[in-house]
Amino acid sequence: TITALLALTYFYQVLQLEEIVVLRYNSEFWIAIGMFIFYTCQVPYFGVLNFLIKNYQPLAERLISVLQVVASIMYLLFTYAFLCRINTKKF
């Protein structure tokens, strides 16, 4: 929960900046958006996991695959963020 809140704080700070920030090449933005997406899905799932396992076992198993997809999206966004840091020189 704290990680998602910190990502929201970062988004708020970016909105309050006086200069224009190109988000396409801003690696911090992509890392924050990846963490925000993942943790906003993970916290509710793990909050009700014991209830789901006791009462709705098949649903709990299907939702873990959804969480794996969201984790993959987060890591893809991390990869894009690190690729934004690579500077290519043109000759």
PDB file of N, CA, C and O in Angstrom:
ATOM      1  N   THR A   1       0.826  -1.184   0.000  1.00  0.00           N
ATOM      2  CA  THR A   1       0.000   0.000   0.000  1.00  0.00           C
ATOM      3  C   THR A   1       0.873   1.252   0.000  1.00  0.00           C
ATOM      4  O   THR A   1       0.573   2.230  -0.685  1.00  0.00           O
ATOM      5  N   ILE A   2       1.937   1.211   0.763  1.00  0.00           N
ATOM      6  CA  ILE A   2       2.819   2.377   0.830  1.00  0.00           C
ATOM      7  C   ILE A   2       3.469   2.636  -0.521  1.00  0.00           C
ATOM      8  O   ILE A   2       3.637   3.789  -0.917  1.00  0.00           O
ATOM      9  N   THR A   3       3.835   1.575  -1.229  1.00  0.00           N
ATOM     10  CA  THR A   3       4.456   1.741  -2.541  1.00  0.00           C
ATOM     11  C   THR A   3       3.492   2.396  -3.519  1.00  0.00           C
ATOM     12  O   THR A   3       3.891   3.283  -4.273  1.00  0.00           O
ATOM     13  N   ALA A   4       2.241   1.978  -3.520  1.00  0.00           N
ATOM     14  CA  ALA A   4       1.244   2.590  -4.404  1.00  0.00           C
ATOM     15  C   ALA A   4       1.016   4.050  -4.031  1.00  0.00           C
ATOM     16  O   ALA A   4       0.866   4.899  -4.910  1.00  0.00           O
ATOM     17  N   LEU A   5       0.989   4.344  -2.748  1.00  0.00           N
ATOM     18  CA  LEU A   5       0.812   5.730  -2.320  1.00  0.00           C
ATOM     19  C   LEU A   5       2.011   6.597  -2.704  1.00  0.00           C
ATOM     20  O   LEU A   5       1.847   7.757  -3.084  1.00  0.00           O
ATOM     21  N   LEU A   6       3.202   6.040  -2.604  1.00  0.00           N
ATOM     22  CA  LEU A   6       4.385   6.792  -3.019  1.00  0.00           C
ATOM     23  C   LEU A   6       4.397   7.035  -4.522  1.00  0.00           C
ATOM     24  O   LEU A   6       4.838   8.090  -4.978  1.00  0.00           O
ATOM     25  N   ALA A   7       3.915   6.066  -5.293  1.00  0.00           N
ATOM     26  CA  ALA A   7       3.807   6.271  -6.736  1.00  0.00           C
ATOM     27  C   ALA A   7       2.803   7.374  -7.042  1.00  0.00           C
ATOM     28  O   ALA A   7       3.041   8.202  -7.921  1.00  0.00           O
ATOM     29  N   LEU A   8       1.681   7.394  -6.323  1.00  0.00           N
ATOM     30  CA  LEU A   8       0.712   8.477  -6.511  1.00  0.00           C
ATOM     31  C   LEU A   8       1.310   9.828  -6.143  1.00  0.00           C
ATOM     32  O   LEU A   8       1.032  10.832  -6.798  1.00  0.00           O
ATOM     33  N   THR A   9       2.123   9.853  -5.108  1.00  0.00           N
ATOM     34  CA  THR A   9       2.799  11.091  -4.717  1.00  0.00           C
ATOM     35  C   THR A   9       3.734  11.553  -5.822  1.00  0.00           C
ATOM     36  O   THR A   9       3.817  12.748  -6.103  1.00  0.00           O
ATOM     37  N   TYR A  10       4.435  10.622  -6.447  1.00  0.00           N
ATOM     38  CA  TYR A  10       5.318  10.966  -7.559  1.00  0.00           C
ATOM     39  C   TYR A  10       4.507  11.546  -8.719  1.00  0.00           C
ATOM     40  O   TYR A  10       4.914  12.543  -9.315  1.00  0.00           O
ATOM     41  N   PHE A  11       3.362  10.934  -9.047  1.00  0.00           N
ATOM     42  CA  PHE A  11       2.527  11.447 -10.128  1.00  0.00           C
ATOM     43  C   PHE A  11       2.060  12.867  -9.822  1.00  0.00           C
ATOM     44  O   PHE A  11       2.034  13.722 -10.708  1.00  0.00           O
ATOM     45  N   TYR A  12       1.699  13.110  -8.591  1.00  0.00           N
ATOM     46  CA  TYR A  12       1.264  14.451  -8.191  1.00  0.00           C
ATOM     47  C   TYR A  12       2.400  15.460  -8.344  1.00  0.00           C
ATOM     48  O   TYR A  12       2.178  16.582  -8.801  1.00  0.00           O
ATOM     49  N   GLN A  13       3.601  15.069  -7.969  1.00  0.00           N
ATOM     50  CA  GLN A  13       4.746  15.962  -8.096  1.00  0.00           C
ATOM     51  C   GLN A  13       5.053  16.259  -9.553  1.00  0.00           C
ATOM     52  O   GLN A  13       5.417  17.385  -9.892  1.00  0.00           O
ATOM     53  N   VAL A  14       4.912  15.268 -10.414  1.00  0.00           N
ATOM     54  CA  VAL A  14       5.150  15.496 -11.838  1.00  0.00           C
ATOM     55  C   VAL A  14       4.112  16.471 -12.396  1.00  0.00           C
ATOM     56  O   VAL A  14       4.437  17.323 -13.222  1.00  0.00           O
ATOM     57  N   LEU A  15       2.867  16.344 -11.943  1.00  0.00           N
ATOM     58  CA  LEU A  15       1.832  17.265 -12.410  1.00  0.00           C
ATOM     59  C   LEU A  15       2.060  18.691 -11.926  1.00  0.00           C
ATOM     60  O   LEU A  15       1.650  19.639 -12.596  1.00  0.00           O
ATOM     61  N   GLN A  16       2.700  18.860 -10.787  1.00  0.00           N
ATOM     62  CA  GLN A  16       2.910  20.182 -10.213  1.00  0.00           C
ATOM     63  C   GLN A  16       4.174  20.878 -10.728  1.00  0.00           C
ATOM     64  O   GLN A  16       4.408  22.041 -10.402  1.00  0.00           O
ATOM     65  N   LEU A  17       4.986  20.185 -11.524  1.00  0.00           N
ATOM     66  CA  LEU A  17       6.214  20.798 -12.028  1.00  0.00           C
ATOM     67  C   LEU A  17       5.899  21.961 -12.954  1.00  0.00           C
ATOM     68  O   LEU A  17       4.908  21.941 -13.684  1.00  0.00           O
ATOM     69  N   GLU A  18       6.741  22.957 -12.915  1.00  0.00           N
ATOM     70  CA  GLU A  18       6.550  24.135 -13.769  1.00  0.00           C
ATOM     71  C   GLU A  18       7.010  23.853 -15.195  1.00  0.00           C
ATOM     72  O   GLU A  18       6.401  24.342 -16.147  1.00  0.00           O
ATOM     73  N   GLU A  19       8.079  23.071 -15.357  1.00  0.00           N
ATOM     74  CA  GLU A  19       8.564  22.773 -16.699  1.00  0.00           C
ATOM     75  C   GLU A  19       7.851  21.537 -17.255  1.00  0.00           C
ATOM     76  O   GLU A  19       7.316  20.717 -16.510  1.00  0.00           O
ATOM     77  N   ILE A  20       7.862  21.435 -18.546  1.00  0.00           N
ATOM     78  CA  ILE A  20       7.206  20.307 -19.218  1.00  0.00           C
ATOM     79  C   ILE A  20       8.146  19.105 -19.192  1.00  0.00           C
ATOM     80  O   ILE A  20       9.317  19.209 -19.555  1.00  0.00           O
ATOM     81  N   VAL A  21       7.620  17.976 -18.763  1.00  0.00           N
ATOM     82  CA  VAL A  21       8.400  16.745 -18.697  1.00  0.00           C
ATOM     83  C   VAL A  21       7.877  15.810 -19.788  1.00  0.00           C
ATOM     84  O   VAL A  21       6.679  15.541 -19.868  1.00  0.00           O
ATOM     85  N   VAL A  22       8.794  15.320 -20.623  1.00  0.00           N
ATOM     86  CA  VAL A  22       8.416  14.366 -21.659  1.00  0.00           C
ATOM     87  C   VAL A  22       8.378  12.990 -21.003  1.00  0.00           C
ATOM     88  O   VAL A  22       9.423  12.402 -20.724  1.00  0.00           O
ATOM     89  N   LEU A  23       7.190  12.485 -20.763  1.00  0.00           N
ATOM     90  CA  LEU A  23       7.038  11.231 -20.026  1.00  0.00           C
ATOM     91  C   LEU A  23       7.467  10.022 -20.840  1.00  0.00           C
ATOM     92  O   LEU A  23       7.779   8.974 -20.276  1.00  0.00           O
ATOM     93  N   ARG A  24       7.484  10.154 -22.139  1.00  0.00           N
ATOM     94  CA  ARG A  24       7.879   9.030 -22.987  1.00  0.00           C
ATOM     95  C   ARG A  24       9.309   8.578 -22.688  1.00  0.00           C
ATOM     96  O   ARG A  24       9.620   7.391 -22.782  1.00  0.00           O
ATOM     97  N   TYR A  25      10.165   9.514 -22.332  1.00  0.00           N
ATOM     98  CA  TYR A  25      11.572   9.186 -22.065  1.00  0.00           C
ATOM     99  C   TYR A  25      11.934   9.295 -20.591  1.00  0.00           C
ATOM    100  O   TYR A  25      13.115   9.233 -20.249  1.00  0.00           O
ATOM    101  N   ASN A  26      10.972   9.451 -19.726  1.00  0.00           N
ATOM    102  CA  ASN A  26      11.227   9.611 -18.301  1.00  0.00           C
ATOM    103  C   ASN A  26      11.143   8.233 -17.628  1.00  0.00           C
ATOM    104  O   ASN A  26      10.052   7.705 -17.415  1.00  0.00           O
ATOM    105  N   SER A  27      12.289   7.669 -17.301  1.00  0.00           N
ATOM    106  CA  SER A  27      12.312   6.309 -16.760  1.00  0.00           C
ATOM    107  C   SER A  27      11.658   6.222 -15.383  1.00  0.00           C
ATOM    108  O   SER A  27      11.057   5.200 -15.051  1.00  0.00           O
ATOM    109  N   GLU A  28      11.767   7.277 -14.581  1.00  0.00           N
ATOM    110  CA  GLU A  28      11.135   7.247 -13.263  1.00  0.00           C
ATOM    111  C   GLU A  28       9.621   7.114 -13.370  1.00  0.00           C
ATOM    112  O   GLU A  28       8.993   6.437 -12.556  1.00  0.00           O
ATOM    113  N   PHE A  29       9.042   7.757 -14.370  1.00  0.00           N
ATOM    114  CA  PHE A  29       7.597   7.668 -14.574  1.00  0.00           C
ATOM    115  C   PHE A  29       7.188   6.236 -14.890  1.00  0.00           C
ATOM    116  O   PHE A  29       6.204   5.741 -14.340  1.00  0.00           O
ATOM    117  N   TRP A  30       7.922   5.568 -15.760  1.00  0.00           N
ATOM    118  CA  TRP A  30       7.550   4.204 -16.160  1.00  0.00           C
ATOM    119  C   TRP A  30       7.724   3.222 -15.015  1.00  0.00           C
ATOM    120  O   TRP A  30       6.940   2.282 -14.884  1.00  0.00           O
ATOM    121  N   ILE A  31       8.736   3.425 -14.185  1.00  0.00           N
ATOM    122  CA  ILE A  31       8.905   2.569 -13.010  1.00  0.00           C
ATOM    123  C   ILE A  31       7.760   2.802 -12.032  1.00  0.00           C
ATOM    124  O   ILE A  31       7.209   1.849 -11.481  1.00  0.00           O
ATOM    125  N   ALA A  32       7.402   4.052 -11.816  1.00  0.00           N
ATOM    126  CA  ALA A  32       6.308   4.365 -10.892  1.00  0.00           C
ATOM    127  C   ALA A  32       4.977   3.822 -11.396  1.00  0.00           C
ATOM    128  O   ALA A  32       4.188   3.304 -10.605  1.00  0.00           O
ATOM    129  N   ILE A  33       4.712   3.930 -12.693  1.00  0.00           N
ATOM    130  CA  ILE A  33       3.442   3.431 -13.221  1.00  0.00           C
ATOM    131  C   ILE A  33       3.391   1.909 -13.152  1.00  0.00           C
ATOM    132  O   ILE A  33       2.329   1.339 -12.897  1.00  0.00           O
ATOM    133  N   GLY A  34       4.520   1.246 -13.374  1.00  0.00           N
ATOM    134  CA  GLY A  34       4.557  -0.219 -13.257  1.00  0.00           C
ATOM    135  C   GLY A  34       4.295  -0.672 -11.836  1.00  0.00           C
ATOM    136  O   GLY A  34       3.520  -1.600 -11.604  1.00  0.00           O
ATOM    137  N   MET A  35       4.941  -0.019 -10.887  1.00  0.00           N
ATOM    138  CA  MET A  35       4.723  -0.386  -9.488  1.00  0.00           C
ATOM    139  C   MET A  35       3.309  -0.068  -9.046  1.00  0.00           C
ATOM    140  O   MET A  35       2.715  -0.830  -8.284  1.00  0.00           O
ATOM    141  N   PHE A  36       2.754   1.056  -9.515  1.00  0.00           N
ATOM    142  CA  PHE A  36       1.395   1.420  -9.138  1.00  0.00           C
ATOM    143  C   PHE A  36       0.386   0.391  -9.665  1.00  0.00           C
ATOM    144  O   PHE A  36      -0.512  -0.026  -8.934  1.00  0.00           O
ATOM    145  N   ILE A  37       0.532  -0.012 -10.910  1.00  0.00           N
ATOM    146  CA  ILE A  37      -0.387  -1.002 -11.487  1.00  0.00           C
ATOM    147  C   ILE A  37      -0.296  -2.321 -10.736  1.00  0.00           C
ATOM    148  O   ILE A  37      -1.320  -2.911 -10.390  1.00  0.00           O
ATOM    149  N   PHE A  38       0.915  -2.783 -10.484  1.00  0.00           N
ATOM    150  CA  PHE A  38       1.077  -4.077  -9.824  1.00  0.00           C
ATOM    151  C   PHE A  38       0.538  -4.063  -8.396  1.00  0.00           C
ATOM    152  O   PHE A  38      -0.222  -4.949  -8.005  1.00  0.00           O
ATOM    153  N   TYR A  39       0.932  -3.058  -7.623  1.00  0.00           N
ATOM    154  CA  TYR A  39       0.555  -3.069  -6.214  1.00  0.00           C
ATOM    155  C   TYR A  39      -0.910  -2.732  -5.980  1.00  0.00           C
ATOM    156  O   TYR A  39      -1.470  -3.140  -4.963  1.00  0.00           O
ATOM    157  N   THR A  40      -1.551  -1.996  -6.892  1.00  0.00           N
ATOM    158  CA  THR A  40      -2.978  -1.781  -6.732  1.00  0.00           C
ATOM    159  C   THR A  40      -3.776  -3.035  -7.053  1.00  0.00           C
ATOM    160  O   THR A  40      -4.925  -3.160  -6.631  1.00  0.00           O
ATOM    161  N   CYS A  41      -3.186  -3.960  -7.789  1.00  0.00           N
ATOM    162  CA  CYS A  41      -3.836  -5.258  -8.017  1.00  0.00           C
ATOM    163  C   CYS A  41      -3.462  -6.274  -6.938  1.00  0.00           C
ATOM    164  O   CYS A  41      -4.285  -7.108  -6.560  1.00  0.00           O
ATOM    165  N   GLN A  42      -2.243  -6.209  -6.449  1.00  0.00           N
ATOM    166  CA  GLN A  42      -1.765  -7.194  -5.490  1.00  0.00           C
ATOM    167  C   GLN A  42      -2.381  -7.021  -4.102  1.00  0.00           C
ATOM    168  O   GLN A  42      -2.757  -8.010  -3.474  1.00  0.00           O
ATOM    169  N   VAL A  43      -2.490  -5.809  -3.624  1.00  0.00           N
ATOM    170  CA  VAL A  43      -2.969  -5.569  -2.259  1.00  0.00           C
ATOM    171  C   VAL A  43      -4.383  -6.107  -2.047  1.00  0.00           C
ATOM    172  O   VAL A  43      -4.603  -6.807  -1.058  1.00  0.00           O
ATOM    173  N   PRO A  44      -5.356  -5.820  -2.919  1.00  0.00           N
ATOM    174  CA  PRO A  44      -6.689  -6.386  -2.682  1.00  0.00           C
ATOM    175  C   PRO A  44      -6.715  -7.913  -2.796  1.00  0.00           C
ATOM    176  O   PRO A  44      -7.436  -8.582  -2.056  1.00  0.00           O
ATOM    177  N   TYR A  45      -5.923  -8.461  -3.730  1.00  0.00           N
ATOM    178  CA  TYR A  45      -5.912  -9.914  -3.896  1.00  0.00           C
ATOM    179  C   TYR A  45      -5.401 -10.604  -2.639  1.00  0.00           C
ATOM    180  O   TYR A  45      -6.040 -11.525  -2.132  1.00  0.00           O
ATOM    181  N   PHE A  46      -4.266 -10.168  -2.141  1.00  0.00           N
ATOM    182  CA  PHE A  46      -3.717 -10.811  -0.952  1.00  0.00           C
ATOM    183  C   PHE A  46      -4.516 -10.474   0.303  1.00  0.00           C
ATOM    184  O   PHE A  46      -4.438 -11.188   1.303  1.00  0.00           O
ATOM    185  N   GLY A  47      -5.281  -9.389   0.250  1.00  0.00           N
ATOM    186  CA  GLY A  47      -6.141  -9.057   1.382  1.00  0.00           C
ATOM    187  C   GLY A  47      -7.283 -10.038   1.563  1.00  0.00           C
ATOM    188  O   GLY A  47      -7.719 -10.286   2.687  1.00  0.00           O
ATOM    189  N   VAL A  48      -7.773 -10.603   0.458  1.00  0.00           N
ATOM    190  CA  VAL A  48      -8.890 -11.551   0.530  1.00  0.00           C
ATOM    191  C   VAL A  48      -8.466 -12.973   0.184  1.00  0.00           C
ATOM    192  O   VAL A  48      -9.318 -13.835  -0.031  1.00  0.00           O
ATOM    193  N   LEU A  49      -7.172 -13.227   0.128  1.00  0.00           N
ATOM    194  CA  LEU A  49      -6.683 -14.539  -0.307  1.00  0.00           C
ATOM    195  C   LEU A  49      -7.142 -15.668   0.607  1.00  0.00           C
ATOM    196  O   LEU A  49      -7.582 -16.705   0.111  1.00  0.00           O
ATOM    197  N   ASN A  50      -7.056 -15.504   1.909  1.00  0.00           N
ATOM    198  CA  ASN A  50      -7.488 -16.571   2.816  1.00  0.00           C
ATOM    199  C   ASN A  50      -8.972 -16.879   2.648  1.00  0.00           C
ATOM    200  O   ASN A  50      -9.371 -18.043   2.671  1.00  0.00           O
ATOM    201  N   PHE A  51      -9.788 -15.844   2.480  1.00  0.00           N
ATOM    202  CA  PHE A  51     -11.216 -16.048   2.259  1.00  0.00           C
ATOM    203  C   PHE A  51     -11.455 -16.792   0.948  1.00  0.00           C
ATOM    204  O   PHE A  51     -12.284 -17.699   0.890  1.00  0.00           O
ATOM    205  N   LEU A  52     -10.735 -16.413  -0.094  1.00  0.00           N
ATOM    206  CA  LEU A  52     -10.906 -17.079  -1.385  1.00  0.00           C
ATOM    207  C   LEU A  52     -10.466 -18.535  -1.338  1.00  0.00           C
ATOM    208  O   LEU A  52     -11.120 -19.393  -1.930  1.00  0.00           O
ATOM    209  N   ILE A  53      -9.381 -18.825  -0.650  1.00  0.00           N
ATOM    210  CA  ILE A  53      -8.896 -20.199  -0.571  1.00  0.00           C
ATOM    211  C   ILE A  53      -9.888 -21.075   0.185  1.00  0.00           C
ATOM    212  O   ILE A  53     -10.120 -22.221  -0.202  1.00  0.00           O
ATOM    213  N   LYS A  54     -10.473 -20.554   1.251  1.00  0.00           N
ATOM    214  CA  LYS A  54     -11.436 -21.344   2.035  1.00  0.00           C
ATOM    215  C   LYS A  54     -12.757 -21.544   1.300  1.00  0.00           C
ATOM    216  O   LYS A  54     -13.345 -22.623   1.365  1.00  0.00           O
ATOM    217  N   ASN A  55     -13.227 -20.510   0.602  1.00  0.00           N
ATOM    218  CA  ASN A  55     -14.572 -20.563   0.035  1.00  0.00           C
ATOM    219  C   ASN A  55     -14.623 -20.721  -1.483  1.00  0.00           C
ATOM    220  O   ASN A  55     -15.554 -21.337  -2.003  1.00  0.00           O
ATOM    221  N   TYR A  56     -13.655 -20.185  -2.193  1.00  0.00           N
ATOM    222  CA  TYR A  56     -13.677 -20.182  -3.661  1.00  0.00           C
ATOM    223  C   TYR A  56     -12.300 -20.560  -4.211  1.00  0.00           C
ATOM    224  O   TYR A  56     -11.641 -19.735  -4.844  1.00  0.00           O
ATOM    225  N   GLN A  57     -11.875 -21.763  -3.981  1.00  0.00           N
ATOM    226  CA  GLN A  57     -10.546 -22.223  -4.382  1.00  0.00           C
ATOM    227  C   GLN A  57     -10.288 -22.046  -5.885  1.00  0.00           C
ATOM    228  O   GLN A  57      -9.224 -21.545  -6.249  1.00  0.00           O
ATOM    229  N   PRO A  58     -11.213 -22.434  -6.771  1.00  0.00           N
ATOM    230  CA  PRO A  58     -10.930 -22.256  -8.211  1.00  0.00           C
ATOM    231  C   PRO A  58     -10.749 -20.782  -8.599  1.00  0.00           C
ATOM    232  O   PRO A  58      -9.909 -20.461  -9.439  1.00  0.00           O
ATOM    233  N   LEU A  59     -11.524 -19.904  -7.996  1.00  0.00           N
ATOM    234  CA  LEU A  59     -11.384 -18.483  -8.289  1.00  0.00           C
ATOM    235  C   LEU A  59     -10.028 -17.959  -7.827  1.00  0.00           C
ATOM    236  O   LEU A  59      -9.403 -17.159  -8.522  1.00  0.00           O
ATOM    237  N   ALA A  60      -9.578 -18.400  -6.673  1.00  0.00           N
ATOM    238  CA  ALA A  60      -8.268 -17.973  -6.167  1.00  0.00           C
ATOM    239  C   ALA A  60      -7.154 -18.415  -7.103  1.00  0.00           C
ATOM    240  O   ALA A  60      -6.192 -17.678  -7.318  1.00  0.00           O
ATOM    241  N   GLU A  61      -7.279 -19.614  -7.660  1.00  0.00           N
ATOM    242  CA  GLU A  61      -6.257 -20.107  -8.592  1.00  0.00           C
ATOM    243  C   GLU A  61      -6.282 -19.348  -9.909  1.00  0.00           C
ATOM    244  O   GLU A  61      -5.228 -19.102 -10.496  1.00  0.00           O
ATOM    245  N   ARG A  62      -7.463 -18.973 -10.383  1.00  0.00           N
ATOM    246  CA  ARG A  62      -7.545 -18.195 -11.621  1.00  0.00           C
ATOM    247  C   ARG A  62      -7.031 -16.775 -11.422  1.00  0.00           C
ATOM    248  O   ARG A  62      -6.414 -16.202 -12.320  1.00  0.00           O
ATOM    249  N   LEU A  63      -7.284 -16.217 -10.263  1.00  0.00           N
ATOM    250  CA  LEU A  63      -6.834 -14.846 -10.016  1.00  0.00           C
ATOM    251  C   LEU A  63      -5.319 -14.754  -9.857  1.00  0.00           C
ATOM    252  O   LEU A  63      -4.737 -13.701 -10.117  1.00  0.00           O
ATOM    253  N   ILE A  64      -4.680 -15.827  -9.437  1.00  0.00           N
ATOM    254  CA  ILE A  64      -3.221 -15.782  -9.344  1.00  0.00           C
ATOM    255  C   ILE A  64      -2.597 -15.677 -10.729  1.00  0.00           C
ATOM    256  O   ILE A  64      -1.535 -15.075 -10.884  1.00  0.00           O
ATOM    257  N   SER A  65      -3.245 -16.257 -11.739  1.00  0.00           N
ATOM    258  CA  SER A  65      -2.725 -16.103 -13.100  1.00  0.00           C
ATOM    259  C   SER A  65      -2.907 -14.666 -13.583  1.00  0.00           C
ATOM    260  O   SER A  65      -2.076 -14.165 -14.340  1.00  0.00           O
ATOM    261  N   VAL A  66      -3.969 -14.001 -13.161  1.00  0.00           N
ATOM    262  CA  VAL A  66      -4.147 -12.588 -13.488  1.00  0.00           C
ATOM    263  C   VAL A  66      -3.053 -11.762 -12.827  1.00  0.00           C
ATOM    264  O   VAL A  66      -2.520 -10.831 -13.429  1.00  0.00           O
ATOM    265  N   LEU A  67      -2.725 -12.102 -11.603  1.00  0.00           N
ATOM    266  CA  LEU A  67      -1.659 -11.391 -10.899  1.00  0.00           C
ATOM    267  C   LEU A  67      -0.309 -11.609 -11.585  1.00  0.00           C
ATOM    268  O   LEU A  67       0.530 -10.707 -11.598  1.00  0.00           O
ATOM    269  N   GLN A  68      -0.096 -12.788 -12.150  1.00  0.00           N
ATOM    270  CA  GLN A  68       1.142 -13.046 -12.883  1.00  0.00           C
ATOM    271  C   GLN A  68       1.219 -12.204 -14.157  1.00  0.00           C
ATOM    272  O   GLN A  68       2.294 -11.741 -14.535  1.00  0.00           O
ATOM    273  N   VAL A  69       0.091 -12.012 -14.806  1.00  0.00           N
ATOM    274  CA  VAL A  69       0.064 -11.156 -15.993  1.00  0.00           C
ATOM    275  C   VAL A  69       0.373  -9.712 -15.616  1.00  0.00           C
ATOM    276  O   VAL A  69       1.127  -9.032 -16.311  1.00  0.00           O
ATOM    277  N   VAL A  70      -0.208  -9.249 -14.522  1.00  0.00           N
ATOM    278  CA  VAL A  70       0.049  -7.884 -14.062  1.00  0.00           C
ATOM    279  C   VAL A  70       1.520  -7.727 -13.668  1.00  0.00           C
ATOM    280  O   VAL A  70       2.115  -6.677 -13.914  1.00  0.00           O
ATOM    281  N   ALA A  71       2.102  -8.742 -13.071  1.00  0.00           N
ATOM    282  CA  ALA A  71       3.527  -8.696 -12.732  1.00  0.00           C
ATOM    283  C   ALA A  71       4.374  -8.631 -14.001  1.00  0.00           C
ATOM    284  O   ALA A  71       5.376  -7.916 -14.044  1.00  0.00           O
ATOM    285  N   SER A  72       3.979  -9.369 -15.026  1.00  0.00           N
ATOM    286  CA  SER A  72       4.701  -9.312 -16.294  1.00  0.00           C
ATOM    287  C   SER A  72       4.624  -7.924 -16.909  1.00  0.00           C
ATOM    288  O   SER A  72       5.604  -7.433 -17.469  1.00  0.00           O
ATOM    289  N   ILE A  73       3.458  -7.289 -16.805  1.00  0.00           N
ATOM    290  CA  ILE A  73       3.315  -5.921 -17.316  1.00  0.00           C
ATOM    291  C   ILE A  73       4.235  -4.978 -16.554  1.00  0.00           C
ATOM    292  O   ILE A  73       4.864  -4.102 -17.148  1.00  0.00           O
ATOM    293  N   MET A  74       4.314  -5.157 -15.237  1.00  0.00           N
ATOM    294  CA  MET A  74       5.193  -4.317 -14.440  1.00  0.00           C
ATOM    295  C   MET A  74       6.642  -4.481 -14.890  1.00  0.00           C
ATOM    296  O   MET A  74       7.354  -3.490 -15.050  1.00  0.00           O
ATOM    297  N   TYR A  75       7.082  -5.707 -15.094  1.00  0.00           N
ATOM    298  CA  TYR A  75       8.468  -5.926 -15.497  1.00  0.00           C
ATOM    299  C   TYR A  75       8.730  -5.444 -16.916  1.00  0.00           C
ATOM    300  O   TYR A  75       9.846  -5.026 -17.226  1.00  0.00           O
ATOM    301  N   LEU A  76       7.729  -5.492 -17.781  1.00  0.00           N
ATOM    302  CA  LEU A  76       7.889  -4.915 -19.114  1.00  0.00           C
ATOM    303  C   LEU A  76       8.044  -3.399 -19.038  1.00  0.00           C
ATOM    304  O   LEU A  76       8.835  -2.810 -19.774  1.00  0.00           O
ATOM    305  N   LEU A  77       7.289  -2.777 -18.147  1.00  0.00           N
ATOM    306  CA  LEU A  77       7.441  -1.335 -17.961  1.00  0.00           C
ATOM    307  C   LEU A  77       8.793  -0.988 -17.350  1.00  0.00           C
ATOM    308  O   LEU A  77       9.379   0.038 -17.694  1.00  0.00           O
ATOM    309  N   PHE A  78       9.294  -1.829 -16.452  1.00  0.00           N
ATOM    310  CA  PHE A  78      10.643  -1.629 -15.916  1.00  0.00           C
ATOM    311  C   PHE A  78      11.682  -1.726 -17.032  1.00  0.00           C
ATOM    312  O   PHE A  78      12.620  -0.930 -17.090  1.00  0.00           O
ATOM    313  N   THR A  79      11.508  -2.701 -17.907  1.00  0.00           N
ATOM    314  CA  THR A  79      12.439  -2.871 -19.018  1.00  0.00           C
ATOM    315  C   THR A  79      12.426  -1.646 -19.918  1.00  0.00           C
ATOM    316  O   THR A  79      13.480  -1.161 -20.329  1.00  0.00           O
ATOM    317  N   TYR A  80      11.231  -1.144 -20.227  1.00  0.00           N
ATOM    318  CA  TYR A  80      11.131   0.061 -21.039  1.00  0.00           C
ATOM    319  C   TYR A  80      11.799   1.247 -20.334  1.00  0.00           C
ATOM    320  O   TYR A  80      12.455   2.065 -20.979  1.00  0.00           O
ATOM    321  N   ALA A  81      11.631   1.335 -19.032  1.00  0.00           N
ATOM    322  CA  ALA A  81      12.250   2.430 -18.279  1.00  0.00           C
ATOM    323  C   ALA A  81      13.772   2.367 -18.374  1.00  0.00           C
ATOM    324  O   ALA A  81      14.429   3.395 -18.535  1.00  0.00           O
ATOM    325  N   PHE A  82      14.326   1.177 -18.277  1.00  0.00           N
ATOM    326  CA  PHE A  82      15.778   1.060 -18.385  1.00  0.00           C
ATOM    327  C   PHE A  82      16.246   1.297 -19.813  1.00  0.00           C
ATOM    328  O   PHE A  82      17.356   1.788 -20.018  1.00  0.00           O
ATOM    329  N   LEU A  83      15.431   0.962 -20.799  1.00  0.00           N
ATOM    330  CA  LEU A  83      15.792   1.258 -22.181  1.00  0.00           C
ATOM    331  C   LEU A  83      15.738   2.758 -22.467  1.00  0.00           C
ATOM    332  O   LEU A  83      16.438   3.244 -23.354  1.00  0.00           O
ATOM    333  N   CYS A  84      14.929   3.476 -21.738  1.00  0.00           N
ATOM    334  CA  CYS A  84      14.876   4.935 -21.888  1.00  0.00           C
ATOM    335  C   CYS A  84      16.187   5.577 -21.461  1.00  0.00           C
ATOM    336  O   CYS A  84      16.520   6.668 -21.926  1.00  0.00           O
ATOM    337  N   ARG A  85      16.922   4.930 -20.599  1.00  0.00           N
ATOM    338  CA  ARG A  85      18.183   5.467 -20.087  1.00  0.00           C
ATOM    339  C   ARG A  85      19.340   5.292 -21.057  1.00  0.00           C
ATOM    340  O   ARG A  85      20.377   5.937 -20.904  1.00  0.00           O
ATOM    341  N   ILE A  86      19.178   4.433 -22.050  1.00  0.00           N
ATOM    342  CA  ILE A  86      20.265   4.173 -22.996  1.00  0.00           C
ATOM    343  C   ILE A  86      20.358   5.331 -23.971  1.00  0.00           C
ATOM    344  O   ILE A  86      19.382   5.691 -24.629  1.00  0.00           O
ATOM    345  N   ASN A  87      21.528   5.899 -24.052  1.00  0.00           N
ATOM    346  CA  ASN A  87      21.761   6.994 -24.991  1.00  0.00           C
ATOM    347  C   ASN A  87      22.469   6.443 -26.224  1.00  0.00           C
ATOM    348  O   ASN A  87      23.520   5.809 -26.123  1.00  0.00           O
ATOM    349  N   THR A  88      21.890   6.690 -27.357  1.00  0.00           N
ATOM    350  CA  THR A  88      22.527   6.252 -28.604  1.00  0.00           C
ATOM    351  C   THR A  88      23.137   7.476 -29.264  1.00  0.00           C
ATOM    352  O   THR A  88      22.538   8.551 -29.297  1.00  0.00           O
ATOM    353  N   LYS A  89      24.322   7.294 -29.779  1.00  0.00           N
ATOM    354  CA  LYS A  89      25.022   8.397 -30.435  1.00  0.00           C
ATOM    355  C   LYS A  89      24.919   8.197 -31.937  1.00  0.00           C
ATOM    356  O   LYS A  89      25.164   7.109 -32.457  1.00  0.00           O
ATOM    357  N   LYS A  90      24.551   9.269 -32.617  1.00  0.00           N
ATOM    358  CA  LYS A  90      24.483   9.246 -34.076  1.00  0.00           C
ATOM    359  C   LYS A  90      25.751   9.880 -34.633  1.00  0.00           C
ATOM    360  O   LYS A  90      26.213  10.917 -34.158  1.00  0.00           O
ATOM    361  N   PHE A  91      26.291   9.238 -35.636  1.00  0.00           N
ATOM    362  CA  PHE A  91      27.530   9.748 -36.225  1.00  0.00           C
ATOM    363  C   PHE A  91      27.236  10.614 -37.404  1.00  0.00           C
ATOM    364  O   PHE A  91      28.157  11.136 -38.033  1.00  0.00           O
TER     365      PHE A  91
END
